[in-house]
Amino acid sequence: MIRQGDPMHITLEDLDLLNEEEFIEAEKETERLMAVWEVKNLRGRAAIFHDDQHIGQKRKELKAMDHPSFDREGEIAFRMKPVVDSLEGNMLIHPLTTPVIEVDDTCTKARAVFWSIGIEGLSKFREKPMAILSLGMVPGTHVKMNGEWRILAGNWQRTTKNEYHAGWIDDMQVTNTRPPLTKEQDRNFLGKYAYQKDEVRKPVPCPPMKDTWQKYPDETDPSWQFQNIEE
């Protein structure tokens, strides 16, 4: 029998030896592995287009805009808000790594957590750009709609974000928005679980477990990310 997670080194001769039940299981495992690959590519494309250099470029939609729970109007409004005077000198590169992805039995829903280490150049008002080093995590829920995977929920969550020479122990740059956020507003936004030198950092988000879709079947339920926090 083929079990989830086993290497799929199967020849045509091997397939001929499978009974009907084993063949169906092999098909399901192949579909699951294809879903994992497609979710990785989906998030990779989103990370590339997150860079300021791609603002305004015509691109394929990656978000689940037509899902009943998705805030379509809010997403469009967010995209229209400029946060810098000019793209000159700005850079926002956040490669993704160490993915943990769990797909449901129907291969139409997937939860994932990626680590992301990034470098940024920030010039808000055409001043000399600030060099920024950042580390974060990207939790997310993904759904397959009309035969294609889309991002339903999940944004970059900051662990550290500091001026390059200042270091992450004593410096924490706030998320760049207009109007600017206060430190308290920023902490409640993307910095809620960020590193603080005088605190024990909470293990959030928790990578999805094997039973994530049995415990949290609703794709709009974010509780799976917080199961490591003690009540």
Residue frames relative to the residue before (quaternion, step in Angstrom):
aa qw qx qy qz dx dy dz
M 1.0000 0.0000 0.0000 0.0000 0.00 0.00 0.00
I 0.3691 -0.7047 0.5598 0.2318 3.54 -1.15 0.70
R 0.1506 -0.8049 0.5710 0.0590 3.54 -0.70 1.07
Q 0.6198 -0.5555 0.4004 0.3833 3.54 -1.17 0.67
G 0.7736 0.3209 -0.2527 0.4844 3.57 -0.85 1.02
D 0.5611 0.5915 -0.4033 0.4156 3.60 1.20 -0.30
P 0.5666 -0.5788 0.4441 0.3830 3.62 -1.09 0.58
M 0.3334 -0.7654 0.5221 0.1744 3.56 -0.96 0.89
H 0.2317 0.7639 -0.5592 0.2239 3.58 0.73 1.08
I 0.2145 0.7902 -0.5301 0.2202 3.54 0.30 1.30
T 0.2599 -0.7583 0.5801 0.1445 3.56 -0.89 0.95
L 0.6689 -0.4739 0.3697 0.4374 3.56 -1.28 0.15
E 0.6147 0.5452 -0.3408 0.4570 3.55 1.11 -0.69
D 0.6255 0.5338 -0.3342 0.4606 3.58 1.05 -0.77
L 0.6490 0.5263 -0.3211 0.4457 3.59 0.97 -0.86
D 0.6262 0.5520 -0.3369 0.4355 3.57 1.04 -0.73
L 0.6899 0.4863 -0.2739 0.4611 3.57 1.16 -0.61
L 0.5540 0.6177 -0.3971 0.3922 3.61 1.25 -0.22
N 0.3798 -0.6699 0.5752 0.2758 3.53 -1.13 0.64
E 0.7382 -0.4368 0.2601 0.4435 3.60 -1.24 0.20
E 0.6523 0.5169 -0.3188 0.4535 3.59 0.94 -0.85
E 0.6749 0.4868 -0.2929 0.4709 3.59 0.93 -0.88
F 0.6299 0.5341 -0.3343 0.4542 3.58 1.04 -0.72
I 0.6419 0.5103 -0.3148 0.4781 3.59 0.99 -0.84
E 0.6428 0.5200 -0.3162 0.4653 3.59 1.02 -0.81
A 0.6402 0.5201 -0.3195 0.4663 3.58 1.03 -0.80
E 0.6361 0.5231 -0.3233 0.4662 3.58 1.02 -0.79
K 0.6600 0.5085 -0.3068 0.4600 3.59 0.95 -0.87
E 0.6603 0.4999 -0.3120 0.4656 3.58 0.99 -0.83
T 0.6294 0.5241 -0.3319 0.4680 3.57 1.03 -0.73
E 0.6481 0.5134 -0.3112 0.4686 3.57 1.00 -0.84
R 0.6368 0.5254 -0.3236 0.4623 3.59 1.04 -0.78
L 0.6724 0.4919 -0.2978 0.4662 3.57 0.90 -0.91
M 0.6235 0.5209 -0.3359 0.4764 3.59 1.07 -0.70
A 0.6324 0.5306 -0.3316 0.4568 3.59 1.03 -0.76
V 0.6278 0.5278 -0.3308 0.4668 3.60 0.98 -0.84
W 0.6615 0.5131 -0.2971 0.4592 3.58 0.91 -0.94
E 0.6816 0.4922 -0.2884 0.4583 3.58 0.94 -0.89
V 0.6324 0.5136 -0.3336 0.4743 3.60 1.05 -0.70
K 0.6126 0.5352 -0.3462 0.4673 3.61 1.02 -0.73
N 0.6806 0.4836 -0.2897 0.4680 3.58 0.87 -0.94
L 0.6141 0.5558 -0.3367 0.4479 3.58 1.05 -0.80
R 0.7043 0.4466 -0.2640 0.4846 3.57 0.83 -0.99
G 0.6071 0.5543 -0.3524 0.4472 3.58 1.09 -0.64
R 0.6515 0.5024 -0.3082 0.4777 3.57 0.96 -0.86
A 0.6444 0.5204 -0.3229 0.4579 3.58 0.98 -0.84
A 0.6492 0.5165 -0.3183 0.4588 3.61 0.99 -0.79
I 0.6424 0.5175 -0.3218 0.4647 3.58 1.01 -0.80
F 0.7197 0.4381 -0.2552 0.4743 3.59 0.88 -0.90
H 0.5184 0.6268 -0.4168 0.4057 3.59 1.27 -0.09
D 0.5605 0.6060 -0.3839 0.4138 3.58 1.21 -0.48
D 0.5799 -0.6294 0.4009 0.3269 3.58 -0.95 0.91
Q 0.6030 0.5973 -0.3660 0.3816 3.59 1.03 -0.67
H 0.7046 0.4563 -0.2652 0.4744 3.59 1.20 -0.39
I 0.3898 0.7215 -0.4898 0.2960 3.59 1.26 0.09
G 0.8025 0.2770 -0.2140 0.4831 3.56 -0.91 0.91
Q 0.5468 0.6096 -0.4109 0.4008 3.58 1.22 -0.21
K 0.4701 -0.6364 0.5264 0.3113 3.54 -1.09 0.71
R 0.0622 0.8151 -0.5671 0.1006 3.54 -0.75 1.03
K 0.5759 -0.5579 0.4627 0.3781 3.52 -1.31 0.27
E 0.4911 -0.6669 0.4699 0.3053 3.58 -0.93 0.87
L 0.1880 -0.8093 0.5528 0.0644 3.56 -0.84 1.04
K 0.6460 0.5180 -0.3183 0.4616 3.60 1.21 -0.34
A 0.5092 -0.6414 0.4886 0.3010 3.56 -1.25 0.56
M 0.0651 -0.8682 0.4917 0.0151 3.55 0.72 1.15
D 0.7368 0.4268 -0.2289 0.4718 3.60 1.09 -0.66
H 0.4495 0.6679 -0.4730 0.3579 3.59 1.24 0.15
P 0.5865 -0.6246 0.3804 0.3482 3.64 -0.90 0.85
S 0.7203 0.4484 -0.2558 0.4634 3.60 1.04 -0.68
F 0.5796 0.6260 -0.3742 0.3635 3.61 1.20 -0.32
D 0.3722 -0.7220 0.5462 0.2047 3.56 -0.96 0.96
R 0.1811 -0.8359 0.5123 0.0775 3.55 0.24 1.31
E 0.6805 0.4900 -0.2957 0.4576 3.59 0.84 -0.96
G 0.6528 0.5181 -0.3132 0.4553 3.57 0.99 -0.82
E 0.6394 0.5295 -0.3158 0.4594 3.56 1.04 -0.81
I 0.6648 0.4951 -0.3043 0.4693 3.58 0.91 -0.89
A 0.6477 0.5165 -0.3163 0.4621 3.59 0.98 -0.84
F 0.6359 0.5371 -0.3232 0.4503 3.59 1.00 -0.84
R 0.6714 0.5122 -0.2981 0.4450 3.58 0.95 -0.89
M 0.6771 0.5178 -0.2888 0.4359 3.58 1.12 -0.61
K 0.6130 0.5852 -0.3480 0.4008 3.60 1.22 -0.32
P 0.2730 -0.7543 0.5697 0.1787 3.64 -0.64 1.05
V 0.1809 -0.7969 0.5676 0.0997 3.59 -1.02 0.73
V 0.7386 0.2404 -0.1962 0.5985 3.61 1.32 0.02
D 0.5748 -0.6079 0.4260 0.3445 3.58 -1.19 0.53
S 0.7952 0.0046 0.0417 0.6048 3.56 1.10 -0.75
L 0.4964 -0.6485 0.4852 0.3123 3.58 -1.17 0.57
E 0.4705 0.6841 -0.4404 0.3416 3.59 1.26 -0.26
G 0.8277 0.1944 -0.1679 0.4989 3.57 -0.80 1.03
N 0.6329 0.5437 -0.3385 0.4351 3.58 1.23 -0.16
M 0.0350 0.7753 -0.6276 0.0613 3.55 -1.09 0.79
L 0.0158 0.7934 -0.6066 0.0474 3.58 -1.00 0.83
I 0.1466 0.8133 -0.5383 0.1648 3.57 0.14 1.30
H 0.0592 0.8075 -0.5770 0.1072 3.56 -0.59 1.21
P 0.1412 -0.8021 0.5759 0.0710 3.64 0.10 1.21
L 0.3389 -0.7355 0.5548 0.1908 3.55 -1.18 0.65
T 0.0090 0.7998 -0.5991 0.0367 3.56 -1.10 0.73
T 0.8369 0.2494 -0.1847 0.4509 3.56 -1.43 0.10
P 0.1032 0.8285 -0.5449 0.0770 3.64 0.66 0.98
V 0.0884 -0.7193 0.6842 0.0812 3.51 -1.24 0.68
I 0.0304 0.8288 -0.5494 0.1011 3.58 -0.41 1.26
E 0.0392 -0.7816 0.6225 0.0091 3.57 -0.95 0.92
V 0.1931 -0.7887 0.5807 0.0583 3.56 -0.76 1.15
D 0.4556 -0.6858 0.4854 0.2942 3.59 -1.00 0.74
D 0.7230 -0.4741 0.2978 0.4048 3.57 -1.30 0.27
T 0.6829 0.4786 -0.2920 0.4683 3.59 1.13 -0.54
C 0.3358 -0.7589 0.4806 0.2836 3.58 1.31 -0.22
T 0.5538 0.5810 -0.4143 0.4290 3.56 1.01 0.86
K 0.7471 0.2583 -0.1834 0.5843 3.59 1.30 -0.05
A 0.0221 0.8034 -0.5935 0.0429 3.58 -1.01 0.79
R 0.1758 -0.7468 0.6322 0.1082 3.52 -1.11 0.80
A 0.0005 -0.8139 0.5790 -0.0472 3.55 -1.06 0.74
V 0.0839 -0.7366 0.6641 0.0964 3.51 -1.36 0.40
F 0.0828 -0.7747 0.6266 0.0188 3.55 -0.94 1.01
W 0.3364 -0.6517 0.6217 0.2751 3.55 -1.31 0.39
S 0.0537 -0.8032 0.5931 0.0117 3.56 -1.14 0.61
I 0.0603 -0.7663 0.6390 0.0281 3.55 -0.79 1.05
G 0.0421 -0.8556 0.5143 -0.0416 3.56 -0.66 1.07
I 0.2189 -0.7196 0.6361 0.1723 3.50 -1.38 0.32
E 0.0795 -0.8084 0.5832 -0.0027 3.52 -1.02 0.86
G 0.1443 -0.7125 0.6724 0.1390 3.49 -1.35 0.44
L 0.0517 -0.8404 0.5390 -0.0207 3.60 -0.51 1.16
S 0.0794 0.7536 -0.6464 0.0894 3.54 -0.79 1.14
K 0.2266 -0.8260 0.5039 0.1116 3.58 -0.19 1.27
F 0.8260 0.1426 -0.0179 0.5451 3.55 0.87 -1.01
R 0.6546 -0.5297 0.2802 0.4609 3.58 1.10 0.84
E 0.4090 0.6809 -0.4967 0.3499 3.58 1.19 0.50
K 0.6948 -0.4223 0.3352 0.4760 3.61 -1.25 0.10
P 0.4843 -0.6980 0.4361 0.2968 3.63 -0.72 1.00
M 0.3551 -0.6931 0.5875 0.2201 3.53 -1.20 0.67
A 0.3349 -0.7185 0.5724 0.2097 3.59 -0.94 0.91
I 0.0546 -0.8150 0.5759 -0.0325 3.57 -0.71 1.13
L 0.1547 -0.7457 0.6420 0.0885 3.53 -1.10 0.83
S 0.0240 0.8278 -0.5578 0.0539 3.58 -0.75 0.98
L 0.1146 -0.7586 0.6390 0.0561 3.51 -1.25 0.62
G 0.1538 0.8054 -0.5591 0.1227 3.56 -0.85 0.90
M 0.3755 -0.6860 0.5684 0.2555 3.52 -1.36 -0.14
V 0.2093 -0.7676 0.5951 0.1133 3.55 -1.16 0.63
P 0.0684 -0.7759 0.6267 0.0227 3.59 -0.29 1.23
G 0.1152 0.8322 -0.5376 0.0718 3.58 -1.02 0.55
T 0.2508 -0.7161 0.6288 0.1701 3.49 -1.36 0.44
H 0.1105 -0.8046 0.5834 -0.0045 3.54 -0.93 0.99
V 0.1146 -0.7941 0.5955 0.0403 3.55 -1.06 0.77
K 0.3624 -0.7045 0.5664 0.2269 3.53 -1.19 0.61
M 0.0219 0.8079 -0.5827 0.0852 3.54 -0.57 1.22
N 0.8393 -0.0079 -0.0400 0.5421 3.56 -0.79 1.04
G 0.7348 -0.4591 0.2207 0.4479 3.54 1.02 0.90
E 0.7294 0.3706 -0.2352 0.5247 3.61 1.25 0.03
W 0.4682 -0.6782 0.4959 0.2736 3.56 -1.10 0.77
R 0.0499 -0.7846 0.6179 -0.0124 3.54 -1.09 0.88
I 0.4761 -0.6412 0.5207 0.3019 3.57 -1.25 0.50
L 0.2216 -0.7859 0.5670 0.1084 3.57 -0.64 1.13
A 0.7969 -0.1099 0.1189 0.5820 3.58 0.92 -0.88
G 0.5932 0.5997 -0.4249 0.3286 3.53 -1.27 0.40
N 0.0265 0.7956 -0.6014 0.0672 3.55 -0.70 1.17
W 0.6744 -0.4716 0.3807 0.4218 3.51 -1.33 0.27
Q 0.1363 -0.7876 0.5997 0.0388 3.56 -0.86 1.05
R 0.3965 -0.7761 0.4470 0.2015 3.55 -0.54 1.18
T 0.1723 -0.7204 0.6598 0.1263 3.50 -1.20 0.74
T 0.7621 -0.0990 0.0599 0.6370 3.58 0.97 -0.91
K 0.0699 0.7620 -0.6430 0.0309 3.56 -1.25 0.50
N 0.1721 0.8290 -0.4998 0.1827 3.54 -0.06 1.30
E 0.5767 -0.5124 0.4931 0.4020 3.51 -1.33 0.37
Y 0.6170 -0.6353 0.3126 0.3434 3.54 -0.78 1.12
H 0.7603 0.3887 -0.2177 0.4728 3.61 0.78 -0.97
A 0.6147 0.5825 -0.3482 0.4019 3.59 1.17 -0.49
G 0.3726 -0.7371 0.4884 0.2815 3.60 1.10 -0.61
W 0.5462 -0.6725 0.4165 0.2754 3.54 -1.22 0.61
I 0.5273 0.6271 -0.4258 0.3839 3.62 1.22 -0.08
D 0.8242 0.2468 -0.0930 0.5011 3.56 0.84 -0.99
D 0.7477 0.3581 -0.2163 0.5157 3.61 1.18 -0.18
M 0.0402 0.7674 -0.6390 0.0349 3.54 -1.04 0.88
Q 0.2278 -0.7799 0.5721 0.1122 3.57 -0.51 1.21
V 0.4058 -0.7125 0.5173 0.2450 3.56 -0.95 0.89
T 0.6222 -0.5241 0.4224 0.3997 3.56 -1.27 0.37
N 0.4092 -0.7308 0.4955 0.2303 3.55 -0.85 0.99
T 0.1635 0.7729 -0.5933 0.1548 3.59 -0.54 1.19
R 0.2113 -0.7315 0.6222 0.1821 3.54 -1.36 0.15
P 0.4414 -0.2933 -0.8188 0.2208 1.53 -1.24 2.17
P 0.6278 -0.5719 0.3612 0.3851 3.63 -1.14 0.53
L 0.4566 -0.6774 0.5108 0.2679 3.53 -1.19 0.63
T 0.4415 -0.6199 0.5617 0.3247 3.54 -1.23 0.48
K 0.6802 -0.4663 0.3575 0.4383 3.58 -1.26 0.24
E 0.6630 0.5052 -0.3053 0.4605 3.58 0.97 -0.85
Q 0.6513 0.5047 -0.3145 0.4713 3.60 0.94 -0.84
D 0.6544 0.5166 -0.3077 0.4585 3.55 0.98 -0.85
R 0.6371 0.5319 -0.3263 0.4525 3.58 0.98 -0.83
N 0.7068 0.4421 -0.2615 0.4864 3.60 1.04 -0.72
F 0.6246 0.5157 -0.3329 0.4828 3.58 1.30 -0.13
L 0.8435 -0.0623 0.0633 0.5297 3.61 -0.41 -1.13
G 0.7013 0.4880 -0.2684 0.4449 3.59 1.23 -0.27
K 0.2880 0.8091 -0.4810 0.1761 3.57 1.24 0.29
Y 0.7927 0.2299 -0.1196 0.5518 3.59 1.00 -0.79
A 0.3092 0.7787 -0.4889 0.2429 3.57 1.19 0.57
Y 0.6407 -0.5244 0.4106 0.3820 3.53 -1.33 0.36
Q 0.0266 0.7483 -0.6626 0.0175 3.54 -1.11 0.83
K 0.4898 -0.7167 0.4117 0.2774 3.58 -0.74 1.05
D 0.7319 0.3881 -0.2341 0.5089 3.61 1.21 -0.40
E 0.6777 0.4470 -0.2953 0.5038 3.60 1.23 0.40
V 0.4319 -0.6178 0.5757 0.3169 3.53 -1.33 0.34
R 0.3736 -0.7618 0.4825 0.2175 3.58 -0.51 1.15
K 0.4019 -0.7254 0.5112 0.2258 3.57 -0.94 0.92
P 0.4674 -0.7046 0.4652 0.2621 3.61 -1.00 0.83
V 0.3716 0.7027 -0.5046 0.3369 3.55 0.54 1.25
P 0.5524 -0.2382 -0.7970 0.0535 1.57 -1.75 1.78
C 0.4555 -0.6386 0.5409 0.3037 3.52 -1.23 0.53
P 0.4744 -0.6492 0.4942 0.3306 3.63 -0.84 0.82
P 0.5640 -0.6091 0.4194 0.3675 3.62 -1.01 0.66
M 0.3569 -0.7330 0.5449 0.1961 3.55 -0.95 0.93
K 0.7046 -0.4636 0.3272 0.4261 3.57 -1.29 0.25
D 0.7514 0.3792 -0.2035 0.5002 3.58 1.06 -0.75
T 0.2678 0.8187 -0.4838 0.1547 3.60 1.24 0.28
W 0.7171 0.4414 -0.2668 0.4687 3.60 0.96 -0.81
Q 0.5946 0.5209 -0.3726 0.4861 3.58 1.25 -0.24
K 0.7131 0.4492 -0.2494 0.4769 3.58 0.99 -0.85
Y 0.7936 0.1347 -0.0410 0.5919 3.57 1.06 -0.81
P 0.0754 -0.8681 0.4892 0.0383 3.63 0.43 1.18
D 0.6322 0.5326 -0.3367 0.4509 3.61 1.15 -0.52
E 0.4099 -0.7442 0.4715 0.2365 3.60 -0.63 1.09
T 0.6572 0.5016 -0.3205 0.4623 3.60 1.21 -0.32
D 0.5480 0.6178 -0.3847 0.4125 3.60 1.30 -0.08
P 0.2071 -0.8154 0.5295 0.1087 3.64 -0.53 1.13
S 0.3777 0.7830 -0.4478 0.2094 3.60 1.28 -0.06
W 0.5677 0.6284 -0.3829 0.3691 3.61 1.08 -0.64
Q 0.6301 0.5657 -0.3308 0.4165 3.59 1.12 -0.59
F 0.7629 0.4025 -0.1692 0.4768 3.56 1.17 -0.63
Q 0.3961 0.7650 -0.4538 0.2281 3.61 1.20 0.15
N 0.6181 0.5452 -0.3554 0.4409 3.62 1.22 -0.19
I 0.5802 0.5809 -0.3812 0.4250 3.58 1.24 -0.23
E 0.4288 -0.7057 0.5040 0.2533 3.55 -0.81 1.01
E 0.5187 -0.6393 0.4723 0.3149 3.54 -1.05 0.81
